[in-house]
Amino acid sequence: MSIQGIFYLIAVILLVLAALPISSRGISLALLGAAFALLAFSWDTITN
């Protein structure tokens, strides 16, 4: 699995956790998941 795939996997996990009715102190799991998704999407541009 590539780094890009790992970032997408982390993003999906974080977005699923953000949809659950659990509280996370100080950090938004949805925003963190969106940041990982954006990082995975732009990984080819960043590394080349």
QUINOR-V572383 format. One record per pair of residues at least 24 apart in sequence whose C-alpha atoms are under 6 Angstrom apart, sorted by sequence separation. I is the first residue (numbers start at 0). J is the second residue. D is the distance in Angstrom with one decimal. If there is no record, write none. Layout:
# QUINOR-V572383
<<I & J & D> <I & J & D>>
This chain:
# QUINOR-V572383
<<10 & 35 & 5.1> <10 & 36 & 5.3> <6 & 35 & 5.8> <7 & 36 & 5.6> <7 & 39 & 5.8> <6 & 39 & 5.2> <3 & 39 & 4.9>>
